[in-house]
Amino acid sequence: MPEAPAESTSTPSPTAPAEIGKEFDDLSFLNEEQRQAYEGAYKLNYTLYGLPDNLVGVDVSPRFTQQSDSEGVFVLTVGNYALYENPYTDFTNLMQSVFTTDFIRRLGPLYTEKFIDLDGHLATSCDSVLACSMHDDLSRTVMDNCPDTYRLESVTDDTVVFALISHYDRNWASSFAPDDMDVYTIEYPIRLVRTADGWRVDEFHSTEAVLAPPLSEQDLQVPVPEFLTAEQQVVYQRAYKMMLVRAGTYLIDDTQYFPCESPDAGRTQTDTVTVDGYDYTPALNRYRNWDMFYAALRDIFTRDFLDDSYLASDGYCLFRPIDGRMYYLPTERGFAAGYNQVTTTMTFTKLEETDEKIVIRVTAVYATDDTGSQTFRQAVQDGLASDTSTYTITMVREVGGWRFAQFEVPF
């Protein structure tokens, strides 16, 4: 259940209704306590989503200090964890002074596995799988010339919702001046709520961190609807990638598609768990933690689509959490006859568009010339197969941004 507003002595938001929908260059639309909560969350950005060692540099009281050897040269570790001088409660108190308990719970392994209590002291994981990818299209040029802006979405006495409008540069690797940039924006929802202990951040996103699956050069070659915004196109590309499970659920754990530098060395794929008569295989790589897996999916798809079409199919539960871990039911359908990423063409037709919904018809045509499969070409000639596939996909605008409520792929 979401955390309910409670009696509080905190100051309600003073923002006038006329400012709803206005874009701001700063946080002046927040009162002092709200601003401190949001700025406190941003201070922890690199610690939560990047390397936890960044905690040492965070300007908070008390400061966090790692334990070191007698010469002060090497950080002391136990297994895969770096030790701190601070008691574990210093960290939990810091988190609870900034975030709601619901947000902390939703962090999943980014909290429960990344930061642990080791004999009363804080210890942080050295496992790189718990460090989110950083957004590629950032550089000092775009950050200096196109700083983040904010748009106020809604205000009550107990809640403030605004959009963090982050700016990115497609030419980030070669942009050294404003004229070199090819700028686009992505909007992230931020929500503050007034609790019994004061204003806290209940939903937070970072300009830098990417929870969704990383996109390779090959992923970026997938055709996208040109009439979508840059933000919507990225969601489409990520949805397309996550639909690899249509060809086989095991692909979600394939490092060729979802890189992972630090796999789970404590288990193997033979450590299956039987549920309802079916043997489920543990994911060992990037999405081995259920909360991280589900959070990545929710940045792309609606909850209903996940529950009805993605996590289960034909009455079978394909992916499920077991003791916080992600397990999958091994399936292998393979790719559709005639499909080839290079030779299959796709055209997109906009059927409907409102401020809240976009419906698109996709027409995929499979090659039947010498570039395609000879077997498939013969099947088309014999009338046993079609060289065309048509389906509909639907995007809807949720509080968290654009998500797919209906999605299919040509493979």
C-alpha positions as CSV (number, residue, x, y, z in Angstrom):
1,M,0.0,0.0,0.0
2,P,1.3,3.5,-0.8
3,E,2.5,5.5,2.2
4,A,-0.5,7.6,3.4
5,P,-0.1,11.3,4.3
6,A,0.0,11.8,8.1
7,E,-0.4,14.6,10.5
8,S,2.6,16.9,10.1
9,T,3.9,20.2,11.3
10,S,5.6,20.7,8.0
11,T,4.7,23.6,5.9
12,P,2.2,22.8,3.0
13,S,3.2,23.8,-0.4
14,P,2.6,27.6,-1.1
15,T,2.5,27.2,-4.9
16,A,-0.4,29.0,-6.5
17,P,-2.6,27.0,-8.9
18,A,-1.8,29.4,-11.7
19,E,1.8,28.0,-11.8
20,I,0.7,24.5,-12.6
21,G,2.1,23.6,-16.0
22,K,4.8,26.3,-15.8
23,E,8.4,25.4,-16.6
24,F,11.0,26.7,-14.2
25,D,14.8,27.1,-14.4
26,D,15.2,26.5,-10.7
27,L,13.4,25.0,-7.7
28,S,11.7,28.2,-6.6
29,F,8.3,26.6,-6.9
30,L,9.2,24.5,-3.8
31,N,9.2,25.7,-0.2
32,E,12.4,25.5,1.7
33,E,11.7,22.1,3.3
34,Q,10.6,20.6,0.0
35,R,13.7,21.9,-1.7
36,Q,16.0,20.5,1.0
37,A,14.4,17.1,0.5
38,Y,14.8,17.1,-3.3
39,E,18.4,18.4,-3.1
40,G,19.1,15.8,-0.4
41,A,17.9,13.1,-2.8
42,Y,20.1,14.5,-5.6
43,K,23.1,14.4,-3.4
44,L,22.6,10.7,-3.1
45,N,22.1,10.2,-6.8
46,Y,25.6,8.7,-7.6
47,T,25.6,6.7,-4.4
48,L,22.3,5.0,-5.0
49,Y,22.6,4.5,-8.8
50,G,26.3,4.6,-9.4
51,L,29.1,3.3,-7.2
52,P,28.3,3.3,-3.4
53,D,31.8,4.6,-2.6
54,N,30.5,8.0,-3.8
55,L,28.9,8.2,-0.3
56,V,32.3,9.2,1.1
57,G,32.1,12.5,-0.9
58,V,28.5,13.4,0.0
59,D,28.3,16.6,2.1
60,V,26.1,15.3,5.0
61,S,26.5,15.1,8.7
62,P,27.9,12.9,10.0
63,R,30.3,12.4,7.1
64,F,30.9,8.8,5.9
65,T,34.4,7.3,6.2
66,Q,35.7,4.0,5.0
67,Q,37.8,1.8,7.3
68,S,41.4,1.5,6.1
69,D,44.6,-0.5,7.0
70,S,47.0,0.7,9.6
71,E,48.9,2.8,7.1
72,G,45.7,4.4,5.8
73,V,46.3,3.1,2.2
74,F,43.9,0.3,1.5
75,V,40.2,0.2,2.3
76,L,39.3,-2.8,4.4
77,T,36.9,-5.3,2.9
78,V,35.0,-8.4,3.9
79,G,34.2,-10.5,0.9
80,N,32.7,-8.2,-1.7
81,Y,31.9,-5.4,0.7
82,A,33.9,-2.3,1.7
83,L,33.8,-1.4,5.4
84,Y,32.9,1.9,6.9
85,E,33.7,3.5,10.3
86,N,30.1,4.7,10.5
87,P,27.4,2.6,12.2
88,Y,24.8,1.2,9.8
89,T,22.2,3.4,11.4
90,D,24.0,6.5,10.1
91,F,23.0,5.4,6.6
92,T,19.5,4.4,7.4
93,N,18.9,7.6,9.2
94,L,20.2,9.6,6.3
95,M,17.9,7.7,3.8
96,Q,14.9,8.1,6.0
97,S,15.5,11.8,6.4
98,V,15.2,12.2,2.6
99,F,13.0,9.4,1.2
100,T,9.7,7.8,2.1
101,T,9.8,4.2,3.3
102,D,7.9,3.2,0.1
103,F,10.6,4.7,-2.1
104,I,13.3,2.9,-0.1
105,R,11.5,-0.4,-0.4
106,R,11.1,0.1,-4.1
107,L,14.9,0.4,-4.5
108,G,15.1,-3.3,-3.8
109,P,18.7,-4.6,-4.2
110,L,20.0,-1.1,-4.8
111,Y,19.3,-0.7,-1.1
112,T,19.1,-4.1,0.5
113,E,22.2,-5.6,-1.2
114,K,24.2,-2.5,-2.0
115,F,24.3,-1.3,1.6
116,I,24.3,-3.8,4.5
117,D,24.8,-4.0,8.2
118,L,28.0,-5.8,9.0
119,D,28.5,-6.2,12.7
120,G,26.8,-2.9,13.3
121,H,28.8,-1.0,10.7
122,L,27.9,0.1,7.2
123,A,29.3,-2.0,4.4
124,T,28.8,-1.2,0.7
125,S,28.9,-3.7,-2.2
126,C,31.7,-3.7,-4.8
127,D,29.5,-5.6,-7.2
128,S,29.2,-3.6,-10.4
129,V,25.9,-5.2,-11.3
130,L,24.4,-3.0,-8.6
131,A,25.7,0.1,-10.4
132,C,23.2,1.3,-13.0
133,S,24.4,2.3,-16.5
134,M,25.0,6.0,-17.0
135,H,23.2,7.8,-19.8
136,D,25.4,7.9,-22.9
137,D,24.3,11.3,-24.3
138,L,25.7,13.5,-21.5
139,S,28.7,15.7,-21.8
140,R,29.9,18.8,-20.1
141,T,28.9,20.8,-23.2
142,V,25.2,20.0,-22.9
143,M,25.2,20.1,-19.1
144,D,26.7,23.6,-19.1
145,N,24.5,25.0,-22.0
146,C,21.3,23.2,-21.4
147,P,20.8,22.6,-17.7
148,D,17.9,20.7,-16.3
149,T,14.6,22.5,-16.0
150,Y,11.4,21.6,-14.1
151,R,7.7,21.7,-14.9
152,L,5.2,21.8,-12.1
153,E,2.5,19.1,-12.6
154,S,0.3,19.2,-9.5
155,V,0.2,20.5,-5.9
156,T,-1.9,19.7,-2.8
157,D,-1.2,20.3,0.9
158,D,0.4,16.9,1.1
159,T,1.9,16.2,-2.4
160,V,3.9,18.0,-5.0
161,V,4.6,16.4,-8.4
162,F,6.9,17.9,-11.0
163,A,8.8,16.8,-14.1
164,L,12.5,16.9,-14.2
165,I,13.3,17.9,-17.8
166,S,16.7,16.5,-18.6
167,H,18.7,17.5,-21.7
168,Y,20.8,15.2,-23.7
169,D,23.1,15.5,-26.8
170,R,23.1,12.9,-29.5
171,N,26.5,14.4,-30.6
172,W,27.9,14.2,-27.0
173,A,31.2,12.5,-28.1
174,S,32.1,15.3,-30.5
175,S,30.3,18.4,-29.1
176,F,32.7,21.0,-27.9
177,A,30.5,24.1,-28.5
178,P,26.7,24.7,-28.4
179,D,26.5,24.7,-32.2
180,D,27.8,21.1,-32.3
181,M,25.0,19.8,-30.2
182,D,21.9,17.8,-31.3
183,V,19.8,18.3,-28.1
184,Y,16.7,16.3,-27.0
185,T,14.9,16.0,-23.7
186,I,13.5,13.3,-21.5
187,E,11.0,14.0,-18.7
188,Y,11.2,12.2,-15.4
189,P,8.5,12.4,-12.7
190,I,9.4,13.6,-9.2
191,R,7.0,13.3,-6.3
192,L,7.3,14.8,-2.8
193,V,4.9,13.9,-0.1
194,R,4.3,15.4,3.4
195,T,4.7,12.7,6.1
196,A,4.5,12.8,9.9
197,D,8.3,13.5,9.9
198,G,8.2,16.2,7.2
199,W,8.5,16.4,3.4
200,R,10.1,13.3,1.8
201,V,10.9,12.2,-1.8
202,D,8.5,9.4,-2.8
203,E,9.5,9.2,-6.5
204,F,12.9,10.1,-7.8
205,H,14.8,9.9,-11.1
206,S,18.2,11.0,-12.2
207,T,19.4,12.7,-15.3
208,E,22.5,10.5,-15.3
209,A,21.4,7.0,-14.3
210,V,19.6,4.5,-16.6
211,L,17.6,1.7,-15.0
212,A,16.2,0.5,-18.3
213,P,18.2,-1.9,-20.5
214,P,21.3,-0.5,-22.2
215,L,21.0,0.0,-25.9
216,S,23.8,-1.3,-28.1
217,E,24.8,0.0,-31.5
218,Q,22.7,-2.8,-33.0
219,D,19.7,-1.9,-30.9
220,L,19.9,1.7,-32.2
221,Q,19.6,0.4,-35.8
222,V,16.1,-0.9,-35.2
223,P,13.6,1.3,-37.2
224,V,11.5,3.6,-35.1
225,P,8.4,5.7,-35.8
226,E,9.8,9.1,-37.0
227,F,6.8,11.0,-35.7
228,L,7.5,10.0,-32.1
229,T,9.5,12.4,-29.9
230,A,13.0,11.6,-29.0
231,E,11.9,10.4,-25.5
232,Q,9.2,8.2,-27.1
233,Q,11.6,6.7,-29.6
234,V,14.0,5.7,-26.8
235,V,11.0,3.9,-25.0
236,Y,10.2,2.2,-28.3
237,Q,13.8,1.0,-28.7
238,R,13.9,-0.4,-25.1
239,A,10.6,-2.1,-25.5
240,Y,11.7,-3.7,-28.7
241,K,14.8,-5.0,-26.9
242,M,12.9,-6.4,-23.9
243,M,10.6,-8.3,-26.3
244,L,13.5,-10.6,-27.1
245,V,11.8,-12.9,-24.6
246,R,9.3,-13.6,-27.3
247,A,12.0,-15.7,-29.0
248,G,13.0,-17.3,-25.8
249,T,12.8,-16.4,-22.1
250,Y,16.4,-17.5,-21.5
251,L,17.5,-14.5,-23.6
252,I,16.8,-12.2,-20.6
253,D,19.8,-13.7,-19.0
254,D,22.0,-13.7,-22.0
255,T,25.0,-11.3,-21.6
256,Q,25.2,-10.8,-25.4
257,Y,22.0,-8.8,-25.1
258,F,22.1,-7.6,-21.5
259,P,25.8,-7.2,-20.4
260,C,26.8,-8.0,-16.9
261,E,30.3,-7.8,-15.5
262,S,29.7,-9.5,-12.2
263,P,27.4,-12.5,-12.6
264,D,26.0,-14.4,-9.5
265,A,28.8,-16.8,-8.8
266,G,26.9,-18.5,-6.0
267,R,24.4,-20.2,-8.1
268,T,24.1,-22.0,-11.5
269,Q,21.3,-22.5,-13.9
270,T,20.8,-26.0,-12.5
271,D,19.7,-24.5,-9.2
272,T,16.1,-24.6,-10.3
273,V,13.0,-24.1,-8.1
274,T,9.8,-26.0,-8.8
275,V,6.6,-24.0,-8.6
276,D,3.2,-25.3,-9.6
277,G,4.9,-28.3,-11.2
278,Y,7.2,-26.3,-13.4
279,D,11.0,-25.9,-13.0
280,Y,12.1,-22.2,-12.9
281,T,15.7,-21.3,-13.7
282,P,17.5,-18.6,-11.7
283,A,18.7,-15.5,-13.6
284,L,22.4,-15.1,-12.9
285,N,23.2,-11.8,-14.6
286,R,21.9,-8.3,-15.1
287,Y,18.4,-9.0,-14.0
288,R,18.9,-11.5,-11.3
289,N,17.2,-9.3,-8.8
290,W,13.4,-9.2,-9.2
291,D,12.9,-5.6,-8.1
292,M,15.6,-4.3,-10.6
293,F,14.0,-6.4,-13.4
294,Y,10.5,-5.2,-12.6
295,A,11.7,-1.5,-12.3
296,A,13.3,-1.7,-15.7
297,L,10.2,-3.1,-17.2
298,R,7.9,-0.4,-15.6
299,D,10.0,2.3,-17.2
300,I,8.8,0.9,-20.5
301,F,5.5,-0.9,-20.2
302,T,2.2,-0.3,-18.3
303,R,1.5,-2.5,-15.3
304,D,-1.5,-4.1,-17.1
305,F,0.6,-5.1,-20.1
306,L,3.2,-6.7,-17.8
307,D,0.7,-8.6,-15.9
308,D,-1.4,-9.7,-18.8
309,S,1.1,-10.2,-21.7
310,Y,4.7,-10.0,-20.6
311,L,5.2,-11.8,-17.4
312,A,2.7,-14.5,-18.3
313,S,1.5,-16.1,-21.5
314,D,-1.1,-18.7,-22.4
315,G,-1.7,-19.4,-18.7
316,Y,2.0,-19.9,-17.9
317,C,3.9,-17.6,-15.6
318,L,7.1,-16.9,-17.5
319,F,8.9,-14.7,-14.9
320,R,8.4,-14.7,-11.1
321,P,10.1,-13.5,-7.9
322,I,11.3,-16.2,-5.5
323,D,12.9,-14.8,-2.3
324,G,13.7,-11.6,-4.0
325,R,15.4,-13.2,-7.0
326,M,14.2,-13.4,-10.6
327,Y,13.4,-16.8,-12.0
328,Y,12.2,-17.6,-15.4
329,L,10.4,-20.6,-17.1
330,P,12.7,-21.7,-19.9
331,T,11.0,-21.4,-23.3
332,E,12.4,-21.2,-26.8
333,R,10.2,-20.3,-29.8
334,G,12.9,-18.9,-31.9
335,F,12.4,-16.0,-34.4
336,A,9.6,-15.8,-36.8
337,A,10.1,-17.4,-40.2
338,G,11.6,-14.8,-42.6
339,Y,12.7,-12.4,-39.9
340,N,16.1,-10.8,-40.2
341,Q,17.0,-7.5,-38.5
342,V,18.9,-6.3,-41.6
343,T,16.4,-7.3,-44.3
344,T,13.1,-7.0,-42.6
345,T,11.6,-3.6,-43.2
346,M,9.0,-1.8,-41.0
347,T,6.7,1.1,-41.8
348,F,4.7,3.0,-39.2
349,T,1.3,4.6,-39.5
350,K,-0.2,6.8,-36.8
351,L,-3.8,5.8,-36.3
352,E,-4.6,8.0,-33.3
353,E,-2.9,10.6,-31.2
354,T,-4.1,12.6,-28.2
355,D,-2.2,14.2,-25.3
356,E,-2.5,10.9,-23.4
357,K,-2.4,8.2,-26.1
358,I,-0.8,7.2,-29.4
359,V,-1.9,4.2,-31.5
360,I,0.4,3.0,-34.3
361,R,0.0,0.4,-37.0
362,V,3.2,-1.4,-37.8
363,T,3.7,-3.2,-41.1
364,A,6.7,-5.5,-41.3
365,V,7.8,-6.9,-44.7
366,Y,10.1,-9.9,-44.8
367,A,12.6,-10.2,-47.6
368,T,11.8,-12.8,-50.3
369,D,14.7,-12.0,-52.7
370,D,18.2,-13.3,-52.5
371,T,18.9,-11.5,-49.2
372,G,16.3,-13.6,-47.4
373,S,15.8,-17.3,-46.5
374,Q,15.3,-19.5,-49.5
375,T,13.1,-21.8,-47.5
376,F,10.9,-18.9,-46.5
377,R,10.8,-17.5,-50.0
378,Q,9.5,-20.9,-51.3
379,A,6.9,-21.0,-48.5
380,V,5.6,-17.6,-49.6
381,Q,5.5,-18.7,-53.2
382,D,3.6,-21.8,-52.2
383,G,1.1,-19.7,-50.3
384,L,2.1,-21.3,-47.0
385,A,3.4,-18.1,-45.4
386,S,3.0,-14.4,-45.8
387,D,5.8,-12.0,-46.4
388,T,3.9,-9.3,-44.4
389,S,3.0,-8.9,-40.8
390,T,0.7,-6.2,-39.5
391,Y,0.0,-5.4,-35.8
392,T,-0.9,-2.4,-33.6
393,I,1.1,-0.9,-30.7
394,T,-0.2,1.7,-28.2
395,M,1.6,4.2,-26.1
396,V,-0.1,5.9,-23.1
397,R,1.1,8.7,-20.9
398,E,1.3,7.8,-17.3
399,V,2.5,9.8,-14.3
400,G,6.0,8.4,-14.9
401,G,6.0,9.3,-18.6
402,W,5.2,7.4,-21.8
403,R,4.7,3.7,-21.6
404,F,3.5,1.0,-23.9
405,A,0.1,-0.5,-23.1
406,Q,0.3,-2.7,-26.2
407,F,3.4,-3.9,-28.0
408,E,4.4,-6.4,-30.5
409,V,7.5,-7.2,-32.6
410,P,8.0,-8.6,-36.1
411,F,10.0,-11.6,-34.8
